[in-house]
Amino acid sequence: MKNFKTILFVFIVFIIFITFTACSQNTSNTNENKPLLEKDIDEEVSDLEKPTESYYDILGERDFKGAVFTILDANDHPDFVINFAGEEMNGDPINDALYNRDKFIEEKYGVNIEYIQKVMANTGCSALEKSVLAGENAYDLVVSPVLGGALDKISTRNILYNMMDCPYLSLTSPWWSKLVYDNMQFNNKLYYDGGDIFLPSYSQCPAAVMFNKKLLQDHGIQENLYDLVFGGKWTLDVLERLTKDTNADLNKDGKMNAEDDFYGMVYQYNSISMGFFVGGVGIKYSTSTSDTINTALNSNVCLDKIERLTDLLDKINYKDQNNIINMTFKDDRALFLIHCLNSPQVFLRDMESDYGILPMPKWDENQETYVSFMNAWGSGFVAIPQNADIEKSAFLTEAMAYAGYEMLREPVYKITLKAKGARDEESERIIDIIIETSYMDINGVYNFGGTYEIVRDAIMDKKPFVSAFEKNETAMQKDIEKFIEAMSQDN
């Protein structure tokens, strides 16, 4: 009996040892020996299972008891820039997402959201300025382009609230634009911002390159342009090589026109297109600190890049600026199109030939990142009027921005921008790169001393750059001083 107990004890210890060893091996196999990605996924799943506090809980409860929240939509192109929904859902992804977002905010916070649309943007922003100067509280928020005598004009006239001082606004959160926050604030002042509250500031504005896959094949171009982008090798040299000597006067009239002829690449002849190229190769129109702004476009590095772009770009003749898209590129008469990121879903959805999407080319492979210069004419930037009820305006602006982050990104990015604009998975990945590398700078908006025109005239009209820059340096400095003075006002 004693021997039996001894044998039983040893057997039990053995079973426990085997079980423990098996469990240890199983744990090791499901964690340490897994590929890194799978381990990360396990950790993410574990994190997702942990209870998290809702951001709405952090904002806190509010009941505005049926108060009206009036948003001014100062919009140059309401035909294709949708900033608010109709009276009901209609099956359009953006319309329905905006409708659901606004209804959610209305019900959650006891508010009635009302939109007043004014076309054009400068007309709407002028109306806002008159309202503020008259001491009225007609608008709680404005959504508008920055450029065109819109937010750029009224941002230096003590008409808008400094968003850096607003309660509730968390401007470094992912539902607000990091690029605007990083590049457009000055002296701790920021009078407009972009983000998920109205998505055109992301989806409409950044620069992009579209290429015609059929034509590249017809021209014997075998390179995989996507691989070049992902490998950091999509550069100005490559673009120049692929488009060199491809222009053709098809109708033999001795002139090149977008309506009739063939181009290696097409772009609108304006400061915005020029800015796409200039920003793409890493040139900044200005650099700023907390209290100073510098223009260094006459540095040797910038001069080399400007000279190179001058050699590359020519003025393109057209009757209407959108002919380069609707006729030349869509009609298979251009290898490349330089335009805004929303061009595919706005202009190219019915294009017969297949196309792809790329970022603007870098200067060279040593350039750290691609740069997608922002067209600040795009509608979707928001500002709070100076005499608004800041508690109500700031709270609801933040709540709408976060709700946009949750409810608008998928229909805008995944359905409209990607599914309707991109025609392959690589282009969808490129769209992410373009949005992540978007860029603005202060001089790109406020155009101190006519900087934009000087650069455009040099690159596109082949006018001398250095002498024009030096001639206007005094005017640039005066404009900068006026801007700094305006941004130093207390409001």
C-alpha positions in Angstrom: 0.0 0.0 0.0 2.8 2.3 0.9 4.5 1.6 -2.4 1.3 2.2 -4.3 1.0 5.7 -2.7 4.5 6.4 -3.6 4.0 5.4 -7.2 0.7 7.5 -7.3 2.5 10.5 -6.0 5.2 10.3 -8.6 2.7 9.8 -11.3 0.7 12.9 -10.3 3.9 15.0 -10.1 4.8 13.7 -13.6 1.4 14.7 -15.0 1.7 18.2 -13.5 5.1 18.6 -15.0 4.0 17.5 -18.4 0.9 19.8 -18.3 3.0 22.8 -17.1 5.6 22.2 -19.8 2.9 21.9 -22.5 1.3 25.1 -21.4 4.7 26.9 -21.4 5.4 25.6 -24.9 1.9 26.6 -26.0 2.4 30.1 -24.6 5.8 30.4 -26.3 4.3 29.2 -29.6 1.5 31.8 -29.5 3.6 34.7 -28.6 7.4 34.7 -28.8 7.7 32.4 -31.8 5.1 34.2 -33.8 6.1 36.6 -36.6 6.2 40.2 -35.3 3.1 41.3 -37.3 1.0 38.5 -35.7 2.2 39.4 -32.2 1.3 43.0 -32.9 -2.2 42.0 -34.0 -2.6 39.9 -30.8 -1.6 42.9 -28.7 -3.9 45.2 -30.7 -6.8 42.8 -30.2 -6.0 42.6 -26.5 -5.9 46.4 -26.3 -9.3 46.6 -28.1 -10.8 44.4 -25.5 -9.9 46.9 -22.8 -12.7 49.4 -22.0 -11.9 52.9 -23.3 -13.6 56.2 -22.5 -15.6 57.7 -25.4 -14.4 61.1 -26.6 -18.0 62.3 -26.3 -17.7 61.5 -22.6 -14.5 63.6 -22.4 -16.3 66.5 -24.1 -19.2 66.1 -21.6 -22.9 66.4 -21.9 -24.6 69.4 -23.3 -28.2 70.4 -24.1 -28.6 73.5 -26.1 -32.4 73.3 -25.9 -33.1 73.6 -29.6 -30.7 76.5 -30.2 -29.8 77.1 -33.9 -26.1 76.5 -34.9 -25.7 78.5 -38.1 -22.9 77.5 -40.5 -22.0 79.8 -43.4 -20.9 77.8 -46.5 -18.9 80.3 -48.5 -18.3 78.1 -51.5 -16.9 78.7 -55.0 -18.0 75.4 -56.4 -21.1 74.0 -54.6 -21.8 71.9 -57.7 -19.1 69.5 -56.7 -17.9 70.6 -53.3 -20.6 69.2 -50.9 -20.2 70.7 -47.4 -23.7 69.9 -46.2 -26.5 67.4 -47.0 -29.9 68.0 -48.5 -33.1 67.6 -46.6 -32.9 63.8 -46.7 -30.6 60.9 -47.6 -30.4 60.3 -51.4 -27.9 57.4 -51.7 -24.9 59.6 -52.4 -22.2 58.5 -49.9 -21.0 62.0 -49.0 -24.5 63.5 -48.8 -25.8 60.6 -46.6 -22.7 60.7 -44.3 -23.1 64.4 -43.8 -26.8 64.0 -43.2 -26.2 61.3 -40.6 -23.4 63.2 -38.9 -25.5 66.4 -38.5 -28.6 64.5 -37.3 -26.5 62.7 -34.7 -25.1 66.0 -33.4 -28.5 67.6 -33.4 -30.1 64.8 -31.4 -27.1 64.3 -29.0 -26.8 68.0 -28.1 -30.3 69.4 -28.6 -29.3 71.8 -31.4 -30.6 72.6 -34.8 -27.8 72.9 -37.5 -28.6 75.4 -40.2 -26.5 76.1 -43.3 -26.5 79.3 -45.2 -24.8 79.0 -48.6 -23.2 82.0 -50.4 -21.6 81.7 -53.7 -18.8 82.9 -54.3 -16.4 82.3 -51.3 -15.2 86.0 -51.2 -18.9 87.1 -51.3 -19.7 84.9 -48.3 -16.6 86.0 -46.3 -17.3 89.6 -47.0 -20.8 89.1 -45.7 -19.3 87.5 -42.6 -17.0 90.5 -42.1 -19.9 93.0 -42.4 -21.9 90.9 -39.9 -19.0 90.9 -37.3 -18.3 94.6 -37.7 -22.0 95.4 -37.3 -21.9 93.5 -34.0 -24.3 90.8 -35.2 -24.1 87.2 -34.3 -25.4 85.8 -37.6 -23.0 82.9 -38.0 -21.6 80.4 -35.5 -19.0 78.9 -38.0 -17.8 79.4 -41.5 -16.5 76.8 -44.0 -14.7 78.3 -47.0 -11.5 78.2 -49.1 -8.5 80.0 -47.7 -7.5 81.8 -50.9 -9.5 84.0 -53.2 -10.3 86.9 -50.9 -11.9 84.5 -48.5 -10.4 83.3 -45.2 -7.0 84.7 -46.2 -8.5 88.2 -46.3 -10.5 88.2 -43.1 -7.9 86.3 -41.1 -5.8 89.4 -40.6 -8.7 91.8 -39.9 -9.7 90.8 -36.3 -12.8 89.1 -37.7 -12.1 85.5 -36.7 -11.5 83.9 -33.3 -8.0 82.6 -32.6 -8.6 78.9 -32.6 -5.6 78.3 -30.3 -7.5 80.1 -27.6 -10.8 78.3 -28.1 -12.0 76.0 -25.4 -12.7 72.4 -26.3 -10.8 72.4 -29.6 -8.1 69.7 -29.6 -6.2 70.9 -32.7 -3.5 68.3 -32.4 -6.0 65.4 -32.4 -6.2 63.3 -35.6 -9.5 64.8 -36.6 -7.8 68.1 -37.2 -5.2 68.8 -39.9 -1.6 68.5 -38.7 -0.3 70.2 -41.7 -2.4 73.4 -41.1 -1.5 73.3 -37.4 2.2 72.9 -38.0 2.5 75.4 -40.9 -0.1 78.1 -40.7 0.0 79.2 -37.0 2.1 82.2 -36.2 2.7 84.0 -32.9 0.4 81.4 -31.3 -2.4 82.4 -33.6 -4.4 80.2 -35.9 -7.5 81.6 -37.5 -8.7 78.7 -39.6 -8.1 75.0 -39.8 -9.0 71.9 -41.8 -9.9 68.4 -40.9 -12.6 65.8 -40.7 -15.3 68.4 -40.0 -15.5 69.1 -43.7 -13.3 66.8 -45.7 -12.6 68.8 -48.9 -9.6 70.3 -47.1 -8.1 66.8 -47.3 -9.7 65.3 -50.4 -9.8 68.3 -52.7 -6.7 70.2 -52.1 -3.4 68.2 -52.3 -1.4 67.9 -55.6 -1.4 64.7 -57.5 -0.1 63.2 -60.8 -2.4 61.1 -63.0 -0.9 58.9 -65.7 -2.5 57.2 -68.7 -1.6 53.5 -68.6 -2.6 52.9 -72.2 -0.4 55.7 -73.6 2.6 54.6 -71.5 2.3 51.2 -73.0 1.9 52.6 -76.5 5.1 54.6 -76.0 7.0 51.5 -74.9 7.4 52.6 -71.3 7.8 49.4 -69.3 8.8 50.9 -65.9 6.4 50.2 -62.9 5.8 53.7 -61.7 4.2 52.5 -58.5 7.4 50.6 -57.6 9.4 53.8 -58.2 7.1 55.7 -55.8 7.2 53.0 -53.1 11.0 52.8 -53.4 11.5 56.5 -53.1 12.7 56.8 -56.7 9.9 58.8 -58.3 11.8 61.9 -59.1 11.9 64.9 -61.4 14.5 63.2 -63.5 12.2 60.3 -64.1 9.3 62.5 -65.1 11.5 64.5 -67.4 12.9 61.4 -69.1 9.4 59.9 -69.6 8.0 63.1 -71.2 11.0 64.3 -73.1 10.3 64.9 -76.9 6.7 63.5 -76.6 4.8 66.7 -77.5 3.3 66.6 -81.0 1.6 69.2 -83.1 -1.1 66.8 -84.3 -3.1 69.2 -86.5 0.1 70.7 -88.0 -0.9 74.3 -87.5 2.5 75.2 -86.0 1.0 75.8 -82.5 0.5 73.7 -79.5 -3.0 73.8 -78.0 -4.7 71.6 -75.4 -7.8 71.2 -77.6 -5.9 69.6 -80.5 -2.4 68.4 -79.8 -0.4 65.8 -77.8 1.5 66.5 -74.6 3.9 64.6 -72.4 2.2 66.3 -69.5 -0.5 68.9 -69.0 -1.2 71.3 -66.2 -3.2 74.5 -65.7 -1.2 77.6 -66.3 -1.5 79.2 -62.9 0.3 79.8 -59.7 -1.3 76.7 -58.1 0.1 74.3 -60.7 3.5 76.0 -60.3 3.2 75.6 -56.6 2.6 71.9 -57.0 6.0 71.5 -58.7 7.8 73.9 -56.5 6.5 72.2 -53.3 7.1 68.8 -54.8 10.9 69.3 -55.2 11.1 70.6 -51.6 11.1 74.4 -52.1 9.4 76.4 -49.3 8.1 79.8 -50.1 8.9 80.8 -46.6 10.1 79.5 -43.2 8.8 80.9 -39.9 9.6 80.9 -36.2 7.3 82.0 -33.5 7.8 85.7 -34.4 9.7 85.9 -37.7 9.1 84.9 -41.3 11.9 84.5 -43.8 11.9 84.1 -47.6 15.0 82.3 -48.9 14.0 81.6 -52.5 17.3 83.1 -53.7 19.5 80.5 -52.0 21.7 78.5 -54.3 19.6 75.3 -53.7 16.4 77.0 -54.6 17.9 78.8 -57.6 19.1 75.4 -59.0 15.6 73.9 -58.5 13.8 76.9 -60.0 16.2 76.9 -63.0 15.5 73.2 -63.6 11.7 73.7 -63.4 12.0 76.6 -65.8 13.7 74.3 -68.3 11.0 71.6 -67.8 7.7 73.5 -67.8 6.2 75.4 -70.7 3.1 77.5 -71.0 0.2 75.4 -72.3 -2.4 77.2 -74.4 -6.1 76.4 -73.8 -9.5 78.1 -74.1 -10.7 76.9 -70.8 -8.3 75.7 -68.0 -10.3 72.5 -67.5 -9.7 71.6 -71.2 -6.4 70.0 -70.1 -8.5 67.5 -68.1 -11.7 67.1 -69.9 -10.2 67.1 -73.4 -6.5 66.5 -73.5 -6.0 63.9 -70.8 -9.3 62.2 -71.1 -9.0 62.0 -74.9 -5.7 60.1 -74.7 -3.6 63.1 -75.7 -1.4 63.4 -72.6 0.8 60.9 -70.8 0.6 62.8 -67.5 -1.9 65.2 -65.8 -0.9 67.4 -62.9 -3.9 68.5 -60.9 -5.6 68.1 -57.5 -6.3 64.8 -55.7 -10.0 65.0 -56.3 -9.7 65.2 -60.1 -10.2 61.5 -60.7 -13.6 61.4 -58.8 -14.7 64.8 -60.2 -13.4 64.7 -63.8 -12.1 61.2 -64.7 -14.8 58.8 -63.6 -16.0 58.2 -67.1 -12.5 58.1 -68.8 -12.3 55.1 -71.1 -8.6 54.5 -70.9 -7.2 53.3 -67.6 -5.1 55.6 -65.4 -3.1 55.6 -62.2 -2.4 58.1 -59.5 1.1 59.2 -58.2 2.4 61.9 -55.9 4.4 64.8 -57.2 7.9 63.8 -58.0 10.7 64.5 -55.6 13.8 66.5 -56.5 16.0 63.5 -56.2 16.2 60.2 -54.2 17.9 61.9 -51.3 14.8 64.1 -50.7 13.4 62.7 -47.4 9.7 62.5 -48.5 7.3 63.3 -51.2 5.6 66.7 -50.8 2.0 67.3 -51.8 1.5 71.1 -52.0 -2.0 72.1 -51.0 -4.3 74.1 -53.2 -5.8 76.5 -50.6 -8.6 77.4 -53.0 -10.3 74.1 -51.9 -13.4 74.6 -49.8 -13.4 72.9 -46.5 -11.4 75.0 -44.1 -13.3 76.3 -41.0 -13.2 79.4 -38.8 -15.1 80.8 -35.9 -16.4 84.4 -36.2 -15.0 86.8 -33.6 -18.4 87.6 -32.0 -19.8 84.1 -31.9 -20.9 82.5 -28.6 -17.5 80.8 -28.2 -18.7 78.2 -25.7 -21.4 77.0 -28.1 -19.4 77.4 -31.3 -16.2 75.8 -30.1 -18.0 72.9 -28.4 -20.1 72.0 -31.4 -17.2 72.6 -33.8 -15.1 70.0 -31.9 -18.0 67.6 -31.6 -18.7 67.8 -35.4 -15.0 67.4 -36.2 -14.8 64.2 -34.1 -18.1 62.9 -35.4 -16.7 63.6 -38.9 -13.6 61.5 -38.0 -15.9 58.6 -37.1 -18.6 59.0 -39.7 -17.2 60.8 -42.8 -13.8 59.3 -43.5 -15.0 56.0 -44.8 -17.5 57.4 -47.4 -15.1 60.1 -48.5 -11.8 58.1 -48.6 -12.8 54.5 -49.1 -15.9 55.0 -51.3 -15.6 58.4 -53.1 -11.9 59.1 -53.2 -10.6 55.6 -53.5 -13.3 53.4 -54.9 -14.7 56.0 -57.4 -11.4 57.7 -58.1 -8.7 55.1 -57.9 -8.7 52.2 -60.3 -6.2 49.9 -58.6 -4.9 49.1 -55.2 -1.6 50.8 -55.8 -3.4 54.1 -56.4 -5.3 53.7 -53.2 -2.0 53.4 -51.3 -0.7 56.4 -53.2 -3.7 58.5 -52.0 -2.7 57.8 -48.4 0.8 58.9 -49.2 -0.5 62.1 -50.8 -2.7 63.0 -47.9 0.1 62.2 -45.3 2.6 64.4 -47.1 0.3 67.4 -47.8 2.0 70.8 -47.2 1.1 74.5 -46.8 3.1 77.5 -45.8 2.3 81.0 -44.8 3.8 82.7 -47.9 2.0 80.2 -50.1 -1.2 81.8 -48.8 -0.4 85.4 -48.2 1.9 85.9 -51.2 4.2 88.5 -49.6 5.4 91.0 -52.1 4.0 89.0 -55.0 6.3 86.0 -54.4 4.0 83.6 -56.2 3.9 85.7 -59.3 7.6 86.1 -59.4 8.2 82.4 -59.2 5.4 81.6 -61.7 6.7 84.2 -64.2 10.2 82.8 -64.0 9.2 79.1 -64.3 6.3 79.4 -66.8 7.1 82.6 -68.7 10.9 82.3 -68.6 11.4 85.7 -67.0 14.5 86.5 -65.0 14.0 85.4 -61.4 16.9 86.8 -59.4 16.5 90.4 -60.5 12.7 90.3 -60.0 13.2 88.7 -56.5 15.7 91.3 -55.5 13.6 94.1 -56.8 10.6 93.0 -54.7 12.5 92.1 -51.5 11.5 95.4 -49.9 7.8 94.9 -50.8 8.1 91.3 -49.4 9.5 92.6 -46.1 6.8 95.3 -45.8 4.1 92.7 -46.4 5.7 90.4 -43.8 5.8 93.2 -41.3 2.1 94.0 -41.9 1.2 90.4 -41.5 3.2 90.1 -38.2 1.6 93.3 -36.9 -1.9 91.9 -37.8 -1.1 88.6 -36.1 0.1 90.4 -33.0 -3.3 91.9 -32.2 -5.1 90.7 -29.2 -8.6 89.3 -29.9 
